[in-house]
Structures are given as structure tokens and as C-alpha cells.
Amino acid sequence: VWENRLLIPKCKIETYTGTTLDYTITDDIMSVHTRDMLNGVGSFSFALPVVKGATGQGYNYTDIALNDTVKFYFWYDDVESAPTTPNFAGKICKISGVMSKEQGGFFRVFSGKSLGEVLERNILWSKGWQNTAASTIVQELATDLGIYNANKIESDTTQISLSAVETYLDALKDISDYWVDGSTQVKKDFYVDVDGDLVWKSRPI
């Protein structure tokens, strides 16, 4: 029998210092937004109360800090529990405080970037390749950053010549859209997944 009702979205947020789980948050989430993307760096933001109520009920989440890792899980209330794999993961890059009478107290907004931020934060210095297979270069870049997983990078033998004094993100864009001629092109998409591994695979036709 079809039950005509609205599905209610649910969310769980985990915060980590290094690999140590600090908080698992479900009830206090005031707002949440994630934006994932191919061939770039995603972003996120969420808000948590620091002091709740007109007189305050103690301080909460004050030790969530810059560069902490955050994992987001999304599901609907027709499923009994949260998924075991996060839908999004990133690093906190900015923390701002807001006082709101409407929201009932002082809260903080945490915002940041997906784990792909490692690609734009690091600069390639004096790197270059001549007539090298595309996937060989990608493997080298991923290994440099500690985000290499052989199972997540497709083989591509297209020969590439590239000199780079730019970010790893820019280099991956150049390689993934490399044009030899009208019949020989590299057409790949890439991102850093929730495990922190570089994924580089064929673009859907």
C-alpha cells in the first residue's frame, strides 16, 4: 500500500581532529549546505549553537577548529539509520560567530572546502613531462600529494608534453582536457573522494 507522506531529509555531521572523532552531531544542526563538483574544489557550510536559550545553557562545540575534518551524511526518515559512507567530506577553513535573537542565542557558522582543497593549496615547482602517458602523470601527481589509489585512476596512454608552474588542480585540468588533434584527446573528469583519494576517470559521452 502506497503511503502518501512527505519524506523528511535527515543529516549527521562528524568532526575530527586529525583522525580522532570529536563530535557526532544530529540534533543541533541549524543549517547545512554542501556543494560538490567535478574538476574543481567543492565547498560546505553548517551552523551550530554555541550558547542556546535566552540565558544560555553552557558552551557547546567551542573546540571545533580550523583545519578540522568534517564528514556529512544525508538520508531520509524512511531509512532507519544513516548511511555508513559519508556523502561529503572536507576541511574547515573559516569560522564566524553570529548572534541571533530569532535563533535563540549565539551560534557559529563553519565553512570550508572539500578534500579536493589539497589540489589547489599545493604548487608545482619546476615539474614537466615530455611524451609521457597521461595516466602516468596523474599517478605521479596523486602520489606527490599522498592521495594515490591505483584502483581509482584509469589507464590512458595518450602521450602528453606539459610544463607546469601552477597548482596541482590546474595541472590536472590541463591533462584531463589535453588536445592532440581532432581524433586524439584526453577526456577525463577528476575529484578527490570522501576517502581522500584522487579519482580520475572517463567522461560520460
Sequence and secondary structure as in RCSB ss.txt:
>XXXX:A:sequence
VWENRLLIPKCKIETYTGTTLDYTITDDIMSVHTRDMLNGVGSFSFALPVVKGATGQGYNYTDIALNDTVKFYFW
YDDVESAPTTPNFAGKICKISGVMSKEQGGFFRVFSGKSLGEVLERNILWSKGWQNTAASTIVQELATDLGIYNA
NKIESDTTQISLSAVETYLDALKDISDYWVDGSTQVKKDFYVDVDGDLVWKSRPI
>XXXX:A:secstr
        EEEEEEEEETTEEEEEESSS  EEEEE  TTS  EEEEEEEEEESSS   B STT  TT EEEEEEE
ETTSSS  SS SEEEEEEEEEEEEETTTTEEEEEEEEEETTHHHHHSB  SEEEEEEEHHHHHHHHHHHHT   G
GGB     EEEEEE SBHHHHHHHHHT EEETTEE  EEEEE TTS EEEEE   
